[in-house]
Structures are given as structure tokens and as C-alpha cells.
Amino acid sequence: MPVFTFEKILPPVRRGPIPPIEQKQRGVIVQILDRLVEARIRRTQRKEKRVIARDEFKALE
């Protein structure tokens, strides 16, 4: 005779519909990422314009 017996544990029964998942958090994260990307794009454009302006200035000398 076995010393231990194992019982099958059933998952809990769902009662009622599943509550809707809020999407607001993802929206906030996406907005923050958009702001960071826009700032990076602005910085790179400024650096590129400075390089172009320096090259044009050297060409005029």
C-alpha cells in the first residue's frame, strides 16, 4: 500500500466575465517614448546642420 496518495487539483472555476484590461498604461509609455525619439531627432538634425554650416563656411574662405 502506498504511503502517499496524490489528488488531482482542479483550477479555480471562473465566475462571470473577465474584467477588461486597461490600455492606458501602454499609451503613457508610448507617449514618453515618442517624446524621447523626437528629442533625439531634433538633436541629430541640429548636429547635421552645424556640420553643413561649418563645411559651407570653410568653402567660403
Distance bins in CASP14 RR format, pairs under 12 A and 6 or more apart:
PFRMAT RR
TARGET T0000
AUTHOR 0000-0000-0000
RMODE 2
METHOD distances of the structure
MODEL  1
22 28 0 0 0 0 0 1 0 0 0 0 0
23 29 0 0 0 0 0 1 0 0 0 0 0
23 30 0 0 0 0 0 1 0 0 0 0 0
24 30 0 0 0 0 0 1 0 0 0 0 0
24 31 0 0 0 0 0 1 0 0 0 0 0
25 31 0 0 0 0 0 1 0 0 0 0 0
25 32 0 0 0 0 0 1 0 0 0 0 0
26 32 0 0 0 0 0 1 0 0 0 0 0
26 33 0 0 0 0 0 1 0 0 0 0 0
27 33 0 0 0 0 1 0 0 0 0 0 0
27 34 0 0 0 0 1 0 0 0 0 0 0
28 34 0 0 0 0 0 1 0 0 0 0 0
28 35 0 0 0 0 0 1 0 0 0 0 0
29 35 0 0 0 0 0 1 0 0 0 0 0
29 36 0 0 0 0 0 1 0 0 0 0 0
30 36 0 0 0 0 0 1 0 0 0 0 0
30 37 0 0 0 0 0 1 0 0 0 0 0
31 37 0 0 0 0 0 1 0 0 0 0 0
31 38 0 0 0 0 0 1 0 0 0 0 0
32 38 0 0 0 0 0 1 0 0 0 0 0
32 39 0 0 0 0 0 1 0 0 0 0 0
33 39 0 0 0 0 0 1 0 0 0 0 0
33 40 0 0 0 0 0 1 0 0 0 0 0
34 40 0 0 0 0 0 1 0 0 0 0 0
34 41 0 0 0 0 0 1 0 0 0 0 0
35 41 0 0 0 0 0 1 0 0 0 0 0
35 42 0 0 0 0 0 1 0 0 0 0 0
36 42 0 0 0 0 0 1 0 0 0 0 0
36 43 0 0 0 0 0 1 0 0 0 0 0
37 43 0 0 0 0 0 1 0 0 0 0 0
37 44 0 0 0 0 0 1 0 0 0 0 0
38 44 0 0 0 0 0 1 0 0 0 0 0
38 45 0 0 0 0 0 1 0 0 0 0 0
39 45 0 0 0 0 0 1 0 0 0 0 0
39 46 0 0 0 0 0 1 0 0 0 0 0
40 46 0 0 0 0 0 1 0 0 0 0 0
40 47 0 0 0 0 0 1 0 0 0 0 0
41 47 0 0 0 0 0 1 0 0 0 0 0
41 48 0 0 0 0 0 1 0 0 0 0 0
42 48 0 0 0 0 0 1 0 0 0 0 0
42 49 0 0 0 0 0 1 0 0 0 0 0
43 49 0 0 0 0 0 1 0 0 0 0 0
43 50 0 0 0 0 0 1 0 0 0 0 0
44 50 0 0 0 0 0 1 0 0 0 0 0
44 51 0 0 0 0 0 1 0 0 0 0 0
45 51 0 0 0 0 0 1 0 0 0 0 0
45 52 0 0 0 0 0 1 0 0 0 0 0
46 52 0 0 0 0 0 1 0 0 0 0 0
46 53 0 0 0 0 0 1 0 0 0 0 0
47 53 0 0 0 0 0 1 0 0 0 0 0
47 54 0 0 0 0 0 1 0 0 0 0 0
48 54 0 0 0 0 0 1 0 0 0 0 0
48 55 0 0 0 0 0 1 0 0 0 0 0
49 55 0 0 0 0 0 1 0 0 0 0 0
49 56 0 0 0 0 0 1 0 0 0 0 0
50 56 0 0 0 0 0 1 0 0 0 0 0
50 57 0 0 0 0 0 1 0 0 0 0 0
51 57 0 0 0 0 0 1 0 0 0 0 0
51 58 0 0 0 0 0 1 0 0 0 0 0
52 58 0 0 0 0 0 1 0 0 0 0 0
52 59 0 0 0 0 0 1 0 0 0 0 0
53 59 0 0 0 0 0 1 0 0 0 0 0
53 60 0 0 0 0 0 1 0 0 0 0 0
54 60 0 0 0 0 0 1 0 0 0 0 0
54 61 0 0 0 0 0 1 0 0 0 0 0
55 61 0 0 0 0 0 1 0 0 0 0 0
END
